[in-house]
């Protein structure tokens, strides 16, 4: 019988475990034999009680190094011997709602699931040992202008849900990768994405990394992130999770919304059994203005970076 392990990274600035997280863990309990809940924030006593019986163990730590450091702490807390007892080890965070549908840990196979722009240059139907729900397509710096700091974006798996199988788990490379994350002190989210999320797909390239819903060959005006800007397509292609950030934009990457996108909530209510009340409940206490300010600052910083790069290039030409 296949045994599955879940390392779940959590953060909540109010020290709470939201209802959608509790629902998520209850559903994931049906798939995973052991759940290690790693919180990068304090947890209120009342919420610790709620976690009892749903997860097997709780670790609380400072919010340094973000999710990758949390997963690393969890892996080394369990140790290589215990981790080797499991056929599937999933690292996941609380940045999505779901599961919208039943979760299937069957790895993607074949070219229909393999990203065209992945690190594999030849058609390869080898079984993957590292897979994610969705990927982020490769783009040249002149193809992606929204918030991009002027460099190429390599193809990579998105880290909100990644599963490692035996070939990867039993490799020295797996433990070396996570050992390097163990002391992570990064305070910049984009730096973590560049170094760790993108880097993970490079490090495990020999293990045929794939996405369950591979988007590289698909047309989209919302490059490169289907998980945020094409959520209905993700659902239609069997992705059982929907990113919380998908609800913060109204169909256009630069069109930030301060109200729940009605069409997206209705799509979930009409086509799934997921309790949409969990989504509404979460956003009832969501700080829209704070997120809007952060979104604005990120765009302005990106514009400033672009202007500086252009000026430096002009100086070099002279």
C-alpha positions as CSV (number, residue, x, y, z in Angstrom):
1,X,0.0,0.0,0.0
2,X,1.4,3.4,-1.0
3,X,2.3,5.7,1.9
4,X,2.2,9.4,1.6
5,X,3.7,12.2,3.6
6,X,2.7,15.9,3.6
7,X,4.7,18.8,4.8
8,X,2.4,21.8,5.1
9,X,3.8,25.3,5.4
10,X,1.5,27.9,7.1
11,X,1.6,31.6,7.8
12,X,-1.1,33.9,9.2
13,X,-0.3,37.4,10.5
14,X,-3.2,37.2,12.9
15,X,-2.0,33.9,14.4
16,X,-5.0,32.1,13.2
17,X,-5.6,28.9,11.3
18,X,-8.3,29.9,8.8
19,X,-11.4,27.7,8.1
20,X,-10.3,27.0,4.6
21,X,-7.0,25.6,5.9
22,X,-8.8,23.3,8.4
23,X,-11.1,22.1,5.6
24,X,-8.1,21.6,3.3
25,X,-6.2,19.6,5.9
26,X,-9.3,17.4,6.7
27,X,-9.6,16.5,3.0
28,X,-5.9,15.9,2.6
29,X,-6.0,13.6,5.6
30,X,-7.8,11.1,3.3
31,X,-4.7,11.0,1.1
32,X,-1.8,11.4,3.5
33,X,-0.7,9.0,6.2
34,X,1.3,11.6,8.0
35,X,0.9,15.4,8.0
36,X,3.5,17.7,9.5
37,X,2.1,21.2,9.9
38,X,4.9,23.9,10.0
39,X,3.8,27.3,10.9
40,X,5.9,30.4,10.2
41,X,3.7,32.4,12.6
42,X,2.4,31.9,16.1
43,X,-0.8,29.9,16.5
44,X,-3.6,30.7,18.9
45,X,-4.4,28.1,21.5
46,X,-7.9,27.6,20.2
47,X,-6.5,26.9,16.7
48,X,-4.0,24.4,18.1
49,X,-6.9,22.5,19.6
50,X,-8.6,22.5,16.2
51,X,-5.5,21.0,14.6
52,X,-5.5,18.1,17.0
53,X,-6.7,15.0,15.3
54,X,-6.2,16.5,11.8
55,X,-2.4,16.7,11.6
56,X,0.1,14.5,13.3
57,X,2.6,17.1,14.4
58,X,2.9,20.9,14.6
59,X,6.2,22.9,14.4
60,X,6.2,26.6,15.1
61,X,9.1,28.8,13.9
62,X,10.0,32.3,13.0
63,X,9.0,33.5,9.5
64,X,12.5,33.5,8.1
65,X,13.3,31.8,4.8
66,X,9.6,31.5,4.0
67,X,8.1,28.2,2.8
68,X,11.3,26.6,1.6
69,X,13.0,27.0,4.9
70,X,9.9,25.7,6.7
71,X,9.8,22.6,4.5
72,X,13.5,22.1,5.0
73,X,13.1,22.3,8.8
74,X,10.3,19.8,8.6
75,X,12.3,17.3,6.5
76,X,15.3,17.3,8.7
77,X,13.1,17.2,11.8
78,X,11.6,13.9,10.5
79,X,15.0,12.7,9.2
80,X,16.1,10.7,6.2
81,X,15.1,7.3,7.6
82,X,11.5,8.2,8.4
83,X,11.1,10.1,5.1
84,X,12.3,7.0,3.2
85,X,9.2,5.1,4.6
86,X,7.0,7.1,2.2
87,X,6.5,6.6,-1.6
88,X,5.2,10.2,-2.0
89,X,6.4,13.3,-0.1
90,X,4.5,16.5,-0.9
91,X,5.5,20.0,0.1
92,X,2.6,22.4,0.1
93,X,1.6,25.8,1.4
94,X,-1.6,27.6,2.4
95,X,-1.7,30.0,-0.6
96,X,-4.6,28.2,-2.3
97,X,-8.2,27.0,-1.7
98,X,-9.1,23.4,-2.2
99,X,-9.1,20.6,-2.9
100,X,-11.8,21.5,-5.2
101,X,-11.9,17.9,-6.6
102,X,-10.5,14.7,-5.2
103,X,-6.7,14.7,-5.0
104,X,-4.9,12.2,-7.1
105,X,-1.2,11.6,-6.5
106,X,-0.7,9.7,-9.8
107,X,2.2,11.5,-11.5
108,X,1.8,13.0,-14.9
109,X,3.1,10.9,-17.8
110,X,3.7,11.5,-21.4
111,X,4.0,14.5,-23.6
112,X,0.4,15.7,-22.8
113,X,1.6,16.5,-19.3
114,X,5.1,17.5,-20.1
115,X,5.8,21.2,-20.5
116,X,7.1,21.9,-24.0
117,X,9.4,24.5,-22.5
118,X,10.6,22.3,-19.7
119,X,14.2,21.4,-19.1
120,X,13.8,18.3,-21.2
121,X,14.8,19.1,-24.8
122,X,13.6,15.8,-26.3
123,X,10.3,14.1,-26.2
124,X,10.4,12.0,-23.1
125,X,7.7,9.8,-21.6
126,X,9.8,8.7,-18.7
127,X,8.0,8.6,-15.4
128,X,8.6,11.7,-13.4
129,X,9.9,11.7,-9.8
130,X,9.2,15.4,-9.2
131,X,5.9,16.9,-10.2
132,X,3.7,19.9,-9.4
133,X,0.1,20.9,-10.1
134,X,1.1,23.8,-12.5
135,X,4.2,25.2,-14.1
136,X,5.4,28.7,-15.1
137,X,6.4,29.0,-18.7
138,X,9.8,30.2,-19.9
139,X,9.9,33.7,-21.2
140,X,12.6,36.1,-22.5
141,X,12.9,39.4,-20.7
142,X,11.3,41.2,-23.7
143,X,8.2,39.0,-23.6
144,X,7.2,39.6,-20.0
145,X,7.0,43.2,-19.0
146,X,4.6,43.3,-16.0
147,X,6.6,43.5,-12.8
148,X,9.6,41.7,-14.4
149,X,13.0,43.0,-13.4
150,X,14.5,42.7,-16.9
151,X,15.8,39.2,-17.0
152,X,14.8,35.9,-18.6
153,X,12.4,33.7,-16.7
154,X,13.2,30.0,-17.0
155,X,10.5,27.3,-17.1
156,X,9.8,26.0,-13.6
157,X,7.3,24.1,-11.5
158,X,5.3,26.2,-9.1
159,X,6.0,25.4,-5.5
160,X,2.6,25.7,-3.8
161,X,2.2,21.9,-4.3
162,X,5.1,19.7,-5.3
163,X,5.4,15.9,-4.9
164,X,8.6,14.0,-4.8
165,X,8.7,10.2,-5.5
166,X,11.1,7.5,-4.5
167,X,13.9,8.0,-7.1
168,X,14.2,11.7,-6.0
169,X,13.6,11.1,-2.3
170,X,16.4,8.4,-2.1
171,X,18.9,10.6,-3.8
172,X,21.7,12.6,-2.1
173,X,20.7,15.5,-4.3
174,X,17.3,15.7,-2.6
175,X,18.9,16.1,0.8
176,X,21.6,18.4,-0.4
177,X,19.0,20.7,-1.9
178,X,17.0,20.9,1.2
179,X,20.1,21.1,3.4
180,X,21.0,24.3,1.7
181,X,17.6,25.7,2.5
182,X,17.8,24.8,6.2
183,X,19.4,28.0,7.3
184,X,17.6,30.2,4.9
185,X,17.3,33.8,6.2
186,X,15.9,35.4,3.0
187,X,13.5,38.3,3.6
188,X,12.6,38.9,-0.1
189,X,9.9,36.8,-1.6
190,X,11.1,37.3,-5.2
191,X,14.6,36.3,-4.3
192,X,13.2,33.0,-2.8
193,X,11.3,32.4,-6.1
194,X,14.4,33.1,-8.2
195,X,16.8,31.0,-6.1
196,X,14.6,28.2,-4.8
197,X,11.4,27.8,-6.8
198,X,13.1,28.2,-10.2
199,X,16.3,26.5,-8.9
200,X,14.4,23.4,-7.8
201,X,13.4,22.5,-11.3
202,X,17.0,22.9,-12.4
203,X,18.4,20.9,-9.6
204,X,16.0,18.0,-10.2
205,X,16.1,18.2,-14.0
206,X,17.4,14.6,-14.3
207,X,14.2,13.4,-12.5
208,X,12.0,14.6,-15.4
209,X,10.1,17.4,-13.6
210,X,6.5,17.8,-14.9
211,X,3.3,19.6,-14.2
212,X,-0.1,18.0,-14.0
213,X,-1.4,20.9,-16.0
214,X,1.4,21.9,-18.3
215,X,0.8,25.4,-19.7
216,X,3.8,26.0,-21.9
217,X,2.2,25.0,-25.2
218,X,-1.1,26.8,-24.5
219,X,-2.0,30.2,-25.9
220,X,-2.6,32.9,-23.3
221,X,-2.5,36.6,-23.0
222,X,-1.7,36.2,-19.3
223,X,1.9,35.1,-19.5
224,X,3.3,33.3,-17.8
225,X,1.2,32.4,-14.8
226,X,-2.0,30.4,-15.4
227,X,-2.4,29.6,-11.7
228,X,-3.2,33.3,-11.0
229,X,-4.5,34.7,-14.3
230,X,-6.2,31.7,-15.8
231,X,-7.8,30.0,-12.8
232,X,-10.8,28.6,-14.6
233,X,-8.6,26.9,-17.2
234,X,-6.7,25.3,-14.3
235,X,-9.9,24.0,-12.8
236,X,-11.1,22.8,-16.2
237,X,-7.9,20.8,-16.6
238,X,-8.3,19.0,-13.3
239,X,-6.1,21.2,-11.0
240,X,-7.8,20.7,-7.6
241,X,-6.5,23.9,-6.0
242,X,-7.1,27.5,-6.9
243,X,-4.6,30.2,-5.8
244,X,-5.8,32.8,-3.4
245,X,-4.1,35.5,-5.6
246,X,-6.4,34.5,-8.5
247,X,-9.2,36.3,-6.6
248,X,-7.2,39.5,-6.3
249,X,-7.2,40.2,-10.0
250,X,-10.2,40.7,-12.4
251,X,-9.1,38.9,-15.5
252,X,-6.2,41.3,-16.3
253,X,-2.7,41.2,-14.5
254,X,-2.7,45.0,-14.0
255,X,-6.4,45.2,-13.0
256,X,-6.4,44.7,-9.2
257,X,-9.8,44.3,-7.8
258,X,-11.2,45.2,-4.3
259,X,-14.1,42.8,-4.6
260,X,-14.4,39.1,-5.1
261,X,-14.6,38.3,-8.9
262,X,-18.2,37.1,-9.0
263,X,-17.7,35.0,-12.1
264,X,-14.9,32.9,-10.4
265,X,-16.9,32.3,-7.2
266,X,-20.0,31.3,-9.3
267,X,-17.9,29.0,-11.4
268,X,-16.8,27.1,-8.3
269,X,-20.3,27.0,-6.9
270,X,-21.8,25.8,-10.2
271,X,-19.2,23.2,-11.2
272,X,-17.9,21.9,-7.9
273,X,-18.9,20.7,-4.5
274,X,-16.3,23.0,-2.8
275,X,-18.0,25.2,-0.1
276,X,-17.5,28.7,-1.5
277,X,-18.5,30.1,1.9
278,X,-14.9,29.3,2.9
279,X,-13.7,31.7,0.2
280,X,-16.1,34.4,1.2
281,X,-15.3,34.0,4.9
282,X,-11.6,34.4,4.2
283,X,-12.0,37.6,2.2
284,X,-14.4,39.0,4.7
285,X,-11.4,39.7,7.0
286,X,-8.9,40.2,4.1
287,X,-7.1,43.6,4.1
288,X,-7.8,44.7,0.6
289,X,-6.3,48.1,1.0
290,X,-3.0,46.7,2.4
291,X,-2.7,44.3,-0.5
292,X,-3.6,47.0,-3.0
293,X,-0.8,49.2,-1.5
294,X,1.7,46.3,-1.8
295,X,0.5,45.6,-5.4
296,X,1.0,49.3,-6.3
297,X,4.4,49.5,-4.7
298,X,5.5,46.3,-6.6
299,X,4.5,47.8,-9.9
300,X,6.2,51.1,-9.2
301,X,9.4,49.4,-8.1
302,X,9.3,47.3,-11.3
303,X,8.9,50.5,-13.4
304,X,11.8,52.2,-11.6
305,X,14.0,49.1,-12.2
306,X,13.2,49.1,-15.8
307,X,14.0,52.8,-16.2
308,X,17.4,52.4,-14.4
309,X,18.3,49.4,-16.6
310,X,17.5,51.4,-19.8
311,X,19.6,54.3,-18.6
312,X,22.5,52.0,-17.8
313,X,22.2,50.4,-21.2
314,X,22.2,53.8,-22.9
315,X,25.4,54.7,-21.0
316,X,27.1,51.5,-22.1
317,X,26.2,52.2,-25.7
318,X,27.8,55.6,-25.5
